[in-house]
Amino acid sequence: MCGFLEDSQGWMYGYDISRKTGLKSGTLYPILMRLAGNGLLETSWEMAETGKPPRHLYKLTKDGLRYAREQIISQGVVGTRDLSEVVA
């Protein structure tokens, strides 16, 4: 969740999320699907150049952003920036 809060308004590729979190795809993608199914994550497909597969993008919804902030605060995780700067 910390990775999403660093750029709370931007889209992220699954690969980038995997690198930031250290989670392998077999662990990460079911989590992303669960978050999307619960309305906490918005998903989109980015069409690639001819011959390359489309890429899936992820972004927190407003509810997802609120949930992420609550989880980080409750766990006492200190991020790279003040959480008050992140939209509630």
PDB file of N, CA, C and O in Angstrom:
ATOM      1  N   MET A   1       0.816  -1.192   0.000  1.00  0.00           N
ATOM      2  CA  MET A   1       0.000   0.000   0.000  1.00  0.00           C
ATOM      3  C   MET A   1       0.862   1.260   0.000  1.00  0.00           C
ATOM      4  O   MET A   1       0.472   2.283  -0.561  1.00  0.00           O
ATOM      5  N   CYS A   2       2.018   1.184   0.621  1.00  0.00           N
ATOM      6  CA  CYS A   2       2.903   2.357   0.657  1.00  0.00           C
ATOM      7  C   CYS A   2       3.269   2.806  -0.750  1.00  0.00           C
ATOM      8  O   CYS A   2       3.327   4.004  -1.026  1.00  0.00           O
ATOM      9  N   GLY A   3       3.514   1.854  -1.637  1.00  0.00           N
ATOM     10  CA  GLY A   3       3.880   2.193  -3.011  1.00  0.00           C
ATOM     11  C   GLY A   3       2.798   2.977  -3.717  1.00  0.00           C
ATOM     12  O   GLY A   3       3.096   3.897  -4.479  1.00  0.00           O
ATOM     13  N   PHE A   4       1.549   2.629  -3.476  1.00  0.00           N
ATOM     14  CA  PHE A   4       0.449   3.355  -4.080  1.00  0.00           C
ATOM     15  C   PHE A   4       0.332   4.769  -3.513  1.00  0.00           C
ATOM     16  O   PHE A   4      -0.035   5.696  -4.234  1.00  0.00           O
ATOM     17  N   LEU A   5       0.638   4.938  -2.242  1.00  0.00           N
ATOM     18  CA  LEU A   5       0.514   6.262  -1.633  1.00  0.00           C
ATOM     19  C   LEU A   5       1.593   7.228  -2.102  1.00  0.00           C
ATOM     20  O   LEU A   5       1.393   8.442  -2.067  1.00  0.00           O
ATOM     21  N   GLU A   6       2.732   6.705  -2.540  1.00  0.00           N
ATOM     22  CA  GLU A   6       3.796   7.583  -3.031  1.00  0.00           C
ATOM     23  C   GLU A   6       3.350   8.353  -4.264  1.00  0.00           C
ATOM     24  O   GLU A   6       3.765   9.494  -4.468  1.00  0.00           O
ATOM     25  N   ASP A   7       2.505   7.736  -5.090  1.00  0.00           N
ATOM     26  CA  ASP A   7       1.937   8.410  -6.263  1.00  0.00           C
ATOM     27  C   ASP A   7       0.472   8.035  -6.309  1.00  0.00           C
ATOM     28  O   ASP A   7       0.049   7.250  -7.157  1.00  0.00           O
ATOM     29  N   SER A   8      -0.307   8.603  -5.386  1.00  0.00           N
ATOM     30  CA  SER A   8      -1.685   8.180  -5.189  1.00  0.00           C
ATOM     31  C   SER A   8      -2.603   8.489  -6.362  1.00  0.00           C
ATOM     32  O   SER A   8      -3.674   7.891  -6.466  1.00  0.00           O
ATOM     33  N   GLN A   9      -2.228   9.386  -7.231  1.00  0.00           N
ATOM     34  CA  GLN A   9      -3.076   9.745  -8.363  1.00  0.00           C
ATOM     35  C   GLN A   9      -2.659   9.055  -9.665  1.00  0.00           C
ATOM     36  O   GLN A   9      -3.388   9.096 -10.656  1.00  0.00           O
ATOM     37  N   GLY A  10      -1.488   8.426  -9.653  1.00  0.00           N
ATOM     38  CA  GLY A  10      -0.946   7.853 -10.881  1.00  0.00           C
ATOM     39  C   GLY A  10      -1.254   6.379 -11.055  1.00  0.00           C
ATOM     40  O   GLY A  10      -1.534   5.663 -10.094  1.00  0.00           O
ATOM     41  N   TRP A  11      -1.196   5.946 -12.300  1.00  0.00           N
ATOM     42  CA  TRP A  11      -1.374   4.543 -12.649  1.00  0.00           C
ATOM     43  C   TRP A  11      -0.041   3.824 -12.495  1.00  0.00           C
ATOM     44  O   TRP A  11       1.018   4.403 -12.736  1.00  0.00           O
ATOM     45  N   MET A  12      -0.101   2.549 -12.089  1.00  0.00           N
ATOM     46  CA  MET A  12       1.100   1.735 -11.940  1.00  0.00           C
ATOM     47  C   MET A  12       0.913   0.406 -12.654  1.00  0.00           C
ATOM     48  O   MET A  12      -0.172  -0.176 -12.638  1.00  0.00           O
ATOM     49  N   TYR A  13       1.981  -0.066 -13.281  1.00  0.00           N
ATOM     50  CA  TYR A  13       1.975  -1.391 -13.881  1.00  0.00           C
ATOM     51  C   TYR A  13       2.150  -2.433 -12.786  1.00  0.00           C
ATOM     52  O   TYR A  13       2.779  -2.165 -11.763  1.00  0.00           O
ATOM     53  N   GLY A  14       1.597  -3.617 -12.999  1.00  0.00           N
ATOM     54  CA  GLY A  14       1.771  -4.707 -12.059  1.00  0.00           C
ATOM     55  C   GLY A  14       3.232  -5.015 -11.811  1.00  0.00           C
ATOM     56  O   GLY A  14       3.629  -5.296 -10.680  1.00  0.00           O
ATOM     57  N   TYR A  15       4.038  -4.964 -12.867  1.00  0.00           N
ATOM     58  CA  TYR A  15       5.472  -5.237 -12.735  1.00  0.00           C
ATOM     59  C   TYR A  15       6.135  -4.241 -11.777  1.00  0.00           C
ATOM     60  O   TYR A  15       6.962  -4.622 -10.949  1.00  0.00           O
ATOM     61  N   ASP A  16       5.765  -2.971 -11.900  1.00  0.00           N
ATOM     62  CA  ASP A  16       6.340  -1.948 -11.016  1.00  0.00           C
ATOM     63  C   ASP A  16       5.913  -2.167  -9.566  1.00  0.00           C
ATOM     64  O   ASP A  16       6.703  -1.973  -8.642  1.00  0.00           O
ATOM     65  N   ILE A  17       4.661  -2.569  -9.374  1.00  0.00           N
ATOM     66  CA  ILE A  17       4.173  -2.852  -8.022  1.00  0.00           C
ATOM     67  C   ILE A  17       4.950  -4.033  -7.447  1.00  0.00           C
ATOM     68  O   ILE A  17       5.331  -4.024  -6.277  1.00  0.00           O
ATOM     69  N   SER A  18       5.178  -5.038  -8.268  1.00  0.00           N
ATOM     70  CA  SER A  18       5.933  -6.208  -7.843  1.00  0.00           C
ATOM     71  C   SER A  18       7.344  -5.821  -7.408  1.00  0.00           C
ATOM     72  O   SER A  18       7.837  -6.303  -6.388  1.00  0.00           O
ATOM     73  N   ARG A  19       7.980  -4.966  -8.167  1.00  0.00           N
ATOM     74  CA  ARG A  19       9.345  -4.539  -7.821  1.00  0.00           C
ATOM     75  C   ARG A  19       9.364  -3.731  -6.531  1.00  0.00           C
ATOM     76  O   ARG A  19      10.259  -3.907  -5.704  1.00  0.00           O
ATOM     77  N   LYS A  20       8.377  -2.838  -6.349  1.00  0.00           N
ATOM     78  CA  LYS A  20       8.345  -2.009  -5.136  1.00  0.00           C
ATOM     79  C   LYS A  20       8.055  -2.824  -3.884  1.00  0.00           C
ATOM     80  O   LYS A  20       8.587  -2.544  -2.810  1.00  0.00           O
ATOM     81  N   THR A  21       7.207  -3.832  -4.034  1.00  0.00           N
ATOM     82  CA  THR A  21       6.774  -4.603  -2.874  1.00  0.00           C
ATOM     83  C   THR A  21       7.615  -5.846  -2.624  1.00  0.00           C
ATOM     84  O   THR A  21       7.653  -6.367  -1.510  1.00  0.00           O
ATOM     85  N   GLY A  22       8.287  -6.318  -3.669  1.00  0.00           N
ATOM     86  CA  GLY A  22       9.041  -7.560  -3.541  1.00  0.00           C
ATOM     87  C   GLY A  22       8.173  -8.806  -3.635  1.00  0.00           C
ATOM     88  O   GLY A  22       8.656  -9.918  -3.422  1.00  0.00           O
ATOM     89  N   LEU A  23       6.889  -8.624  -3.955  1.00  0.00           N
ATOM     90  CA  LEU A  23       5.981  -9.761  -4.081  1.00  0.00           C
ATOM     91  C   LEU A  23       6.093 -10.393  -5.458  1.00  0.00           C
ATOM     92  O   LEU A  23       6.210  -9.697  -6.466  1.00  0.00           O
ATOM     93  N   LYS A  24       6.056 -11.709  -5.491  1.00  0.00           N
ATOM     94  CA  LYS A  24       6.078 -12.426  -6.769  1.00  0.00           C
ATOM     95  C   LYS A  24       4.688 -12.374  -7.376  1.00  0.00           C
ATOM     96  O   LYS A  24       3.699 -12.182  -6.668  1.00  0.00           O
ATOM     97  N   SER A  25       4.615 -12.546  -8.695  1.00  0.00           N
ATOM     98  CA  SER A  25       3.342 -12.397  -9.406  1.00  0.00           C
ATOM     99  C   SER A  25       2.256 -13.327  -8.880  1.00  0.00           C
ATOM    100  O   SER A  25       1.087 -12.943  -8.851  1.00  0.00           O
ATOM    101  N   GLY A  26       2.613 -14.545  -8.463  1.00  0.00           N
ATOM    102  CA  GLY A  26       1.632 -15.491  -7.948  1.00  0.00           C
ATOM    103  C   GLY A  26       0.985 -15.045  -6.653  1.00  0.00           C
ATOM    104  O   GLY A  26      -0.099 -15.513  -6.303  1.00  0.00           O
ATOM    105  N   THR A  27       1.639 -14.146  -5.942  1.00  0.00           N
ATOM    106  CA  THR A  27       1.101 -13.564  -4.716  1.00  0.00           C
ATOM    107  C   THR A  27       0.437 -12.228  -5.010  1.00  0.00           C
ATOM    108  O   THR A  27      -0.652 -11.948  -4.510  1.00  0.00           O
ATOM    109  N   LEU A  28       1.089 -11.406  -5.818  1.00  0.00           N
ATOM    110  CA  LEU A  28       0.624 -10.045  -6.069  1.00  0.00           C
ATOM    111  C   LEU A  28      -0.697  -9.984  -6.830  1.00  0.00           C
ATOM    112  O   LEU A  28      -1.620  -9.291  -6.402  1.00  0.00           O
ATOM    113  N   TYR A  29      -0.803 -10.693  -7.940  1.00  0.00           N
ATOM    114  CA  TYR A  29      -1.980 -10.532  -8.793  1.00  0.00           C
ATOM    115  C   TYR A  29      -3.279 -10.966  -8.127  1.00  0.00           C
ATOM    116  O   TYR A  29      -4.298 -10.308  -8.335  1.00  0.00           O
ATOM    117  N   PRO A  30      -3.299 -12.046  -7.332  1.00  0.00           N
ATOM    118  CA  PRO A  30      -4.543 -12.330  -6.593  1.00  0.00           C
ATOM    119  C   PRO A  30      -4.915 -11.211  -5.612  1.00  0.00           C
ATOM    120  O   PRO A  30      -6.095 -10.921  -5.417  1.00  0.00           O
ATOM    121  N   ILE A  31      -3.907 -10.589  -4.997  1.00  0.00           N
ATOM    122  CA  ILE A  31      -4.175  -9.467  -4.096  1.00  0.00           C
ATOM    123  C   ILE A  31      -4.765  -8.304  -4.879  1.00  0.00           C
ATOM    124  O   ILE A  31      -5.751  -7.704  -4.450  1.00  0.00           O
ATOM    125  N   LEU A  32      -4.170  -7.979  -6.030  1.00  0.00           N
ATOM    126  CA  LEU A  32      -4.677  -6.879  -6.852  1.00  0.00           C
ATOM    127  C   LEU A  32      -6.107  -7.157  -7.314  1.00  0.00           C
ATOM    128  O   LEU A  32      -6.945  -6.256  -7.332  1.00  0.00           O
ATOM    129  N   MET A  33      -6.380  -8.407  -7.686  1.00  0.00           N
ATOM    130  CA  MET A  33      -7.737  -8.767  -8.111  1.00  0.00           C
ATOM    131  C   MET A  33      -8.734  -8.613  -6.958  1.00  0.00           C
ATOM    132  O   MET A  33      -9.854  -8.143  -7.159  1.00  0.00           O
ATOM    133  N   ARG A  34      -8.321  -9.011  -5.755  1.00  0.00           N
ATOM    134  CA  ARG A  34      -9.183  -8.881  -4.586  1.00  0.00           C
ATOM    135  C   ARG A  34      -9.454  -7.413  -4.271  1.00  0.00           C
ATOM    136  O   ARG A  34     -10.591  -7.036  -3.987  1.00  0.00           O
ATOM    137  N   LEU A  35      -8.404  -6.577  -4.320  1.00  0.00           N
ATOM    138  CA  LEU A  35      -8.585  -5.143  -4.068  1.00  0.00           C
ATOM    139  C   LEU A  35      -9.519  -4.519  -5.098  1.00  0.00           C
ATOM    140  O   LEU A  35     -10.375  -3.705  -4.751  1.00  0.00           O
ATOM    141  N   ALA A  36      -9.359  -4.896  -6.356  1.00  0.00           N
ATOM    142  CA  ALA A  36     -10.238  -4.374  -7.414  1.00  0.00           C
ATOM    143  C   ALA A  36     -11.669  -4.849  -7.204  1.00  0.00           C
ATOM    144  O   ALA A  36     -12.611  -4.074  -7.370  1.00  0.00           O
ATOM    145  N   GLY A  37     -11.838  -6.112  -6.841  1.00  0.00           N
ATOM    146  CA  GLY A  37     -13.171  -6.660  -6.597  1.00  0.00           C
ATOM    147  C   GLY A  37     -13.893  -5.992  -5.445  1.00  0.00           C
ATOM    148  O   GLY A  37     -15.123  -5.955  -5.412  1.00  0.00           O
ATOM    149  N   ASN A  38     -13.129  -5.463  -4.500  1.00  0.00           N
ATOM    150  CA  ASN A  38     -13.703  -4.765  -3.346  1.00  0.00           C
ATOM    151  C   ASN A  38     -13.827  -3.264  -3.570  1.00  0.00           C
ATOM    152  O   ASN A  38     -14.171  -2.524  -2.648  1.00  0.00           O
ATOM    153  N   GLY A  39     -13.548  -2.807  -4.793  1.00  0.00           N
ATOM    154  CA  GLY A  39     -13.707  -1.392  -5.122  1.00  0.00           C
ATOM    155  C   GLY A  39     -12.596  -0.504  -4.592  1.00  0.00           C
ATOM    156  O   GLY A  39     -12.753   0.716  -4.545  1.00  0.00           O
ATOM    157  N   LEU A  40     -11.471  -1.095  -4.191  1.00  0.00           N
ATOM    158  CA  LEU A  40     -10.368  -0.306  -3.655  1.00  0.00           C
ATOM    159  C   LEU A  40      -9.318   0.031  -4.700  1.00  0.00           C
ATOM    160  O   LEU A  40      -8.443   0.867  -4.473  1.00  0.00           O
ATOM    161  N   LEU A  41      -9.414  -0.630  -5.848  1.00  0.00           N
ATOM    162  CA  LEU A  41      -8.420  -0.463  -6.895  1.00  0.00           C
ATOM    163  C   LEU A  41      -9.124  -0.359  -8.242  1.00  0.00           C
ATOM    164  O   LEU A  41     -10.015  -1.152  -8.545  1.00  0.00           O
ATOM    165  N   GLU A  42      -8.729   0.606  -9.038  1.00  0.00           N
ATOM    166  CA  GLU A  42      -9.235   0.766 -10.394  1.00  0.00           C
ATOM    167  C   GLU A  42      -8.239   0.115 -11.341  1.00  0.00           C
ATOM    168  O   GLU A  42      -7.029   0.214 -11.136  1.00  0.00           O
ATOM    169  N   THR A  43      -8.736  -0.546 -12.371  1.00  0.00           N
ATOM    170  CA  THR A  43      -7.851  -1.205 -13.324  1.00  0.00           C
ATOM    171  C   THR A  43      -8.139  -0.716 -14.734  1.00  0.00           C
ATOM    172  O   THR A  43      -9.246  -0.271 -15.038  1.00  0.00           O
ATOM    173  N   SER A  44      -7.138  -0.803 -15.580  1.00  0.00           N
ATOM    174  CA  SER A  44      -7.276  -0.390 -16.972  1.00  0.00           C
ATOM    175  C   SER A  44      -6.253  -1.152 -17.813  1.00  0.00           C
ATOM    176  O   SER A  44      -5.218  -1.585 -17.308  1.00  0.00           O
ATOM    177  N   TRP A  45      -6.552  -1.309 -19.084  1.00  0.00           N
ATOM    178  CA  TRP A  45      -5.608  -1.931 -20.010  1.00  0.00           C
ATOM    179  C   TRP A  45      -4.957  -0.853 -20.854  1.00  0.00           C
ATOM    180  O   TRP A  45      -5.633   0.054 -21.340  1.00  0.00           O
ATOM    181  N   GLU A  46      -3.656  -0.945 -21.029  1.00  0.00           N
ATOM    182  CA  GLU A  46      -2.922  -0.040 -21.910  1.00  0.00           C
ATOM    183  C   GLU A  46      -2.557  -0.828 -23.159  1.00  0.00           C
ATOM    184  O   GLU A  46      -1.857  -1.838 -23.090  1.00  0.00           O
ATOM    185  N   MET A  47      -3.036  -0.357 -24.291  1.00  0.00           N
ATOM    186  CA  MET A  47      -2.735  -1.034 -25.545  1.00  0.00           C
ATOM    187  C   MET A  47      -1.288  -0.751 -25.931  1.00  0.00           C
ATOM    188  O   MET A  47      -0.830   0.390 -25.882  1.00  0.00           O
ATOM    189  N   ALA A  48      -0.593  -1.787 -26.307  1.00  0.00           N
ATOM    190  CA  ALA A  48       0.829  -1.674 -26.639  1.00  0.00           C
ATOM    191  C   ALA A  48       1.012  -1.616 -28.153  1.00  0.00           C
ATOM    192  O   ALA A  48       0.054  -1.704 -28.922  1.00  0.00           O
ATOM    193  N   GLU A  49       2.264  -1.465 -28.552  1.00  0.00           N
ATOM    194  CA  GLU A  49       2.598  -1.470 -29.977  1.00  0.00           C
ATOM    195  C   GLU A  49       2.248  -2.828 -30.573  1.00  0.00           C
ATOM    196  O   GLU A  49       2.068  -3.812 -29.856  1.00  0.00           O
ATOM    197  N   THR A  50       2.156  -2.858 -31.878  1.00  0.00           N
ATOM    198  CA  THR A  50       1.883  -4.100 -32.567  1.00  0.00           C
ATOM    199  C   THR A  50       2.920  -5.150 -32.192  1.00  0.00           C
ATOM    200  O   THR A  50       4.123  -4.887 -32.188  1.00  0.00           O
ATOM    201  N   GLY A  51       2.427  -6.344 -31.878  1.00  0.00           N
ATOM    202  CA  GLY A  51       3.319  -7.435 -31.528  1.00  0.00           C
ATOM    203  C   GLY A  51       3.603  -7.569 -30.048  1.00  0.00           C
ATOM    204  O   GLY A  51       4.185  -8.564 -29.617  1.00  0.00           O
ATOM    205  N   LYS A  52       3.204  -6.586 -29.266  1.00  0.00           N
ATOM    206  CA  LYS A  52       3.411  -6.644 -27.818  1.00  0.00           C
ATOM    207  C   LYS A  52       2.048  -6.777 -27.135  1.00  0.00           C
ATOM    208  O   LYS A  52       1.061  -6.203 -27.595  1.00  0.00           O
ATOM    209  N   PRO A  53       1.999  -7.531 -26.044  1.00  0.00           N
ATOM    210  CA  PRO A  53       0.708  -7.686 -25.352  1.00  0.00           C
ATOM    211  C   PRO A  53       0.315  -6.407 -24.620  1.00  0.00           C
ATOM    212  O   PRO A  53       1.181  -5.620 -24.237  1.00  0.00           O
ATOM    213  N   PRO A  54      -0.996  -6.195 -24.421  1.00  0.00           N
ATOM    214  CA  PRO A  54      -1.423  -5.039 -23.633  1.00  0.00           C
ATOM    215  C   PRO A  54      -0.977  -5.208 -22.189  1.00  0.00           C
ATOM    216  O   PRO A  54      -0.752  -6.325 -21.723  1.00  0.00           O
ATOM    217  N   ARG A  55      -0.854  -4.091 -21.489  1.00  0.00           N
ATOM    218  CA  ARG A  55      -0.407  -4.126 -20.092  1.00  0.00           C
ATOM    219  C   ARG A  55      -1.528  -3.636 -19.188  1.00  0.00           C
ATOM    220  O   ARG A  55      -2.268  -2.712 -19.525  1.00  0.00           O
ATOM    221  N   HIS A  56      -1.632  -4.277 -18.035  1.00  0.00           N
ATOM    222  CA  HIS A  56      -2.647  -3.921 -17.059  1.00  0.00           C
ATOM    223  C   HIS A  56      -2.100  -2.822 -16.151  1.00  0.00           C
ATOM    224  O   HIS A  56      -0.959  -2.894 -15.694  1.00  0.00           O
ATOM    225  N   LEU A  57      -2.918  -1.811 -15.896  1.00  0.00           N
ATOM    226  CA  LEU A  57      -2.560  -0.699 -15.021  1.00  0.00           C
ATOM    227  C   LEU A  57      -3.473  -0.690 -13.798  1.00  0.00           C
ATOM    228  O   LEU A  57      -4.622  -1.127 -13.857  1.00  0.00           O
ATOM    229  N   TYR A  58      -2.938  -0.185 -12.695  1.00  0.00           N
ATOM    230  CA  TYR A  58      -3.682  -0.160 -11.434  1.00  0.00           C
ATOM    231  C   TYR A  58      -3.552   1.208 -10.775  1.00  0.00           C
ATOM    232  O   TYR A  58      -2.520   1.873 -10.865  1.00  0.00           O
ATOM    233  N   LYS A  59      -4.646   1.609 -10.105  1.00  0.00           N
ATOM    234  CA  LYS A  59      -4.653   2.884  -9.383  1.00  0.00           C
ATOM    235  C   LYS A  59      -5.658   2.769  -8.243  1.00  0.00           C
ATOM    236  O   LYS A  59      -6.725   2.177  -8.408  1.00  0.00           O
ATOM    237  N   LEU A  60      -5.318   3.333  -7.094  1.00  0.00           N
ATOM    238  CA  LEU A  60      -6.242   3.320  -5.959  1.00  0.00           C
ATOM    239  C   LEU A  60      -7.465   4.186  -6.252  1.00  0.00           C
ATOM    240  O   LEU A  60      -7.347   5.264  -6.835  1.00  0.00           O
ATOM    241  N   THR A  61      -8.636   3.709  -5.845  1.00  0.00           N
ATOM    242  CA  THR A  61      -9.839   4.532  -5.864  1.00  0.00           C
ATOM    243  C   THR A  61      -9.798   5.426  -4.626  1.00  0.00           C
ATOM    244  O   THR A  61      -8.889   5.304  -3.805  1.00  0.00           O
ATOM    245  N   LYS A  62     -10.768   6.316  -4.486  1.00  0.00           N
ATOM    246  CA  LYS A  62     -10.816   7.153  -3.276  1.00  0.00           C
ATOM    247  C   LYS A  62     -10.974   6.281  -2.034  1.00  0.00           C
ATOM    248  O   LYS A  62     -10.341   6.533  -1.009  1.00  0.00           O
ATOM    249  N   ASP A  63     -11.823   5.250  -2.130  1.00  0.00           N
ATOM    250  CA  ASP A  63     -11.987   4.337  -0.995  1.00  0.00           C
ATOM    251  C   ASP A  63     -10.699   3.569  -0.734  1.00  0.00           C
ATOM    252  O   ASP A  63     -10.341   3.328   0.419  1.00  0.00           O
ATOM    253  N   GLY A  64     -10.005   3.185  -1.796  1.00  0.00           N
ATOM    254  CA  GLY A  64      -8.747   2.467  -1.660  1.00  0.00           C
ATOM    255  C   GLY A  64      -7.675   3.330  -1.014  1.00  0.00           C
ATOM    256  O   GLY A  64      -6.888   2.851  -0.198  1.00  0.00           O
ATOM    257  N   LEU A  65      -7.650   4.584  -1.378  1.00  0.00           N
ATOM    258  CA  LEU A  65      -6.691   5.522  -0.794  1.00  0.00           C
ATOM    259  C   LEU A  65      -6.963   5.696   0.702  1.00  0.00           C
ATOM    260  O   LEU A  65      -6.043   5.703   1.519  1.00  0.00           O
ATOM    261  N   ARG A  66      -8.222   5.833   1.034  1.00  0.00           N
ATOM    262  CA  ARG A  66      -8.606   5.968   2.450  1.00  0.00           C
ATOM    263  C   ARG A  66      -8.209   4.695   3.222  1.00  0.00           C
ATOM    264  O   ARG A  66      -7.654   4.775   4.318  1.00  0.00           O
ATOM    265  N   TYR A  67      -8.497   3.536   2.643  1.00  0.00           N
ATOM    266  CA  TYR A  67      -8.161   2.263   3.280  1.00  0.00           C
ATOM    267  C   TYR A  67      -6.647   2.135   3.463  1.00  0.00           C
ATOM    268  O   TYR A  67      -6.182   1.727   4.527  1.00  0.00           O
ATOM    269  N   ALA A  68      -5.883   2.482   2.434  1.00  0.00           N
ATOM    270  CA  ALA A  68      -4.423   2.390   2.510  1.00  0.00           C
ATOM    271  C   ALA A  68      -3.881   3.284   3.620  1.00  0.00           C
ATOM    272  O   ALA A  68      -3.016   2.871   4.393  1.00  0.00           O
ATOM    273  N   ARG A  69      -4.386   4.489   3.693  1.00  0.00           N
ATOM    274  CA  ARG A  69      -3.937   5.406   4.750  1.00  0.00           C
ATOM    275  C   ARG A  69      -4.250   4.844   6.121  1.00  0.00           C
ATOM    276  O   ARG A  69      -3.406   4.889   7.017  1.00  0.00           O
ATOM    277  N   GLU A  70      -5.467   4.308   6.300  1.00  0.00           N
ATOM    278  CA  GLU A  70      -5.860   3.740   7.584  1.00  0.00           C
ATOM    279  C   GLU A  70      -4.956   2.570   7.973  1.00  0.00           C
ATOM    280  O   GLU A  70      -4.549   2.453   9.129  1.00  0.00           O
ATOM    281  N   GLN A  71      -4.641   1.703   6.999  1.00  0.00           N
ATOM    282  CA  GLN A  71      -3.800   0.542   7.274  1.00  0.00           C
ATOM    283  C   GLN A  71      -2.384   0.960   7.670  1.00  0.00           C
ATOM    284  O   GLN A  71      -1.797   0.401   8.597  1.00  0.00           O
ATOM    285  N   ILE A  72      -1.857   1.930   6.971  1.00  0.00           N
ATOM    286  CA  ILE A  72      -0.491   2.380   7.257  1.00  0.00           C
ATOM    287  C   ILE A  72      -0.425   3.069   8.613  1.00  0.00           C
ATOM    288  O   ILE A  72       0.521   2.860   9.373  1.00  0.00           O
ATOM    289  N   ILE A  73      -1.417   3.881   8.917  1.00  0.00           N
ATOM    290  CA  ILE A  73      -1.455   4.552  10.215  1.00  0.00           C
ATOM    291  C   ILE A  73      -1.608   3.531  11.337  1.00  0.00           C
ATOM    292  O   ILE A  73      -0.931   3.623  12.361  1.00  0.00           O
ATOM    293  N   SER A  74      -2.498   2.556  11.145  1.00  0.00           N
ATOM    294  CA  SER A  74      -2.739   1.563  12.209  1.00  0.00           C
ATOM    295  C   SER A  74      -1.516   0.672  12.445  1.00  0.00           C
ATOM    296  O   SER A  74      -1.334   0.147  13.544  1.00  0.00           O
ATOM    297  N   GLN A  75      -0.682   0.501  11.420  1.00  0.00           N
ATOM    298  CA  GLN A  75       0.517  -0.326  11.558  1.00  0.00           C
ATOM    299  C   GLN A  75       1.742   0.492  11.962  1.00  0.00           C
ATOM    300  O   GLN A  75       2.814  -0.064  12.204  1.00  0.00           O
ATOM    301  N   GLY A  76       1.579   1.808  12.033  1.00  0.00           N
ATOM    302  CA  GLY A  76       2.682   2.658  12.453  1.00  0.00           C
ATOM    303  C   GLY A  76       3.797   2.756  11.432  1.00  0.00           C
ATOM    304  O   GLY A  76       4.947   3.012  11.789  1.00  0.00           O
ATOM    305  N   VAL A  77       3.466   2.553  10.150  1.00  0.00           N
ATOM    306  CA  VAL A  77       4.473   2.637   9.091  1.00  0.00           C
ATOM    307  C   VAL A  77       4.720   4.092   8.764  1.00  0.00           C
ATOM    308  O   VAL A  77       3.773   4.851   8.560  1.00  0.00           O
ATOM    309  N   VAL A  78       5.979   4.492   8.710  1.00  0.00           N
ATOM    310  CA  VAL A  78       6.338   5.862   8.354  1.00  0.00           C
ATOM    311  C   VAL A  78       6.754   5.864   6.900  1.00  0.00           C
ATOM    312  O   VAL A  78       7.680   5.151   6.514  1.00  0.00           O
ATOM    313  N   GLY A  79       6.071   6.668   6.084  1.00  0.00           N
ATOM    314  CA  GLY A  79       6.372   6.737   4.661  1.00  0.00           C
ATOM    315  C   GLY A  79       7.397   7.783   4.339  1.00  0.00           C
ATOM    316  O   GLY A  79       7.994   8.386   5.231  1.00  0.00           O
ATOM    317  N   THR A  80       7.601   8.000   3.043  1.00  0.00           N
ATOM    318  CA  THR A  80       8.593   8.968   2.600  1.00  0.00           C
ATOM    319  C   THR A  80       8.057  10.392   2.633  1.00  0.00           C
ATOM    320  O   THR A  80       8.814  11.351   2.482  1.00  0.00           O
ATOM    321  N   ARG A  81       6.751  10.526   2.832  1.00  0.00           N
ATOM    322  CA  ARG A  81       6.196  11.878   2.938  1.00  0.00           C
ATOM    323  C   ARG A  81       5.056  11.865   3.939  1.00  0.00           C
ATOM    324  O   ARG A  81       4.518  10.807   4.265  1.00  0.00           O
ATOM    325  N   ASP A  82       4.697  13.011   4.413  1.00  0.00           N
ATOM    326  CA  ASP A  82       3.653  13.156   5.401  1.00  0.00           C
ATOM    327  C   ASP A  82       2.314  12.704   4.817  1.00  0.00           C
ATOM    328  O   ASP A  82       1.920  13.166   3.747  1.00  0.00           O
ATOM    329  N   LEU A  83       1.615  11.808   5.510  1.00  0.00           N
ATOM    330  CA  LEU A  83       0.341  11.308   5.007  1.00  0.00           C
ATOM    331  C   LEU A  83      -0.715  12.405   4.894  1.00  0.00           C
ATOM    332  O   LEU A  83      -1.685  12.238   4.155  1.00  0.00           O
ATOM    333  N   SER A  84      -0.557  13.510   5.597  1.00  0.00           N
ATOM    334  CA  SER A  84      -1.533  14.590   5.489  1.00  0.00           C
ATOM    335  C   SER A  84      -1.491  15.222   4.107  1.00  0.00           C
ATOM    336  O   SER A  84      -2.428  15.926   3.730  1.00  0.00           O
ATOM    337  N   GLU A  85      -0.422  14.990   3.336  1.00  0.00           N
ATOM    338  CA  GLU A  85      -0.331  15.533   1.988  1.00  0.00           C
ATOM    339  C   GLU A  85      -1.167  14.717   1.000  1.00  0.00           C
ATOM    340  O   GLU A  85      -1.473  15.186  -0.096  1.00  0.00           O
ATOM    341  N   VAL A  86      -1.534  13.497   1.391  1.00  0.00           N
ATOM    342  CA  VAL A  86      -2.273  12.613   0.511  1.00  0.00           C
ATOM    343  C   VAL A  86      -3.755  12.909   0.662  1.00  0.00           C
ATOM    344  O   VAL A  86      -4.246  13.092   1.776  1.00  0.00           O
ATOM    345  N   VAL A  87      -4.460  12.956  -0.443  1.00  0.00           N
ATOM    346  CA  VAL A  87      -5.888  13.259  -0.436  1.00  0.00           C
ATOM    347  C   VAL A  87      -6.635  12.257   0.419  1.00  0.00           C
ATOM    348  O   VAL A  87      -6.391  11.054   0.329  1.00  0.00           O
ATOM    349  N   ALA A  88      -7.546  12.746   1.247  1.00  0.00           N
ATOM    350  CA  ALA A  88      -8.347  11.858   2.126  1.00  0.00           C
ATOM    351  C   ALA A  88      -9.471  11.211   1.369  1.00  0.00           C
ATOM    352  O   ALA A  88     -10.239  10.440   1.944  1.00  0.00           O
TER     353      ALA A  88
END
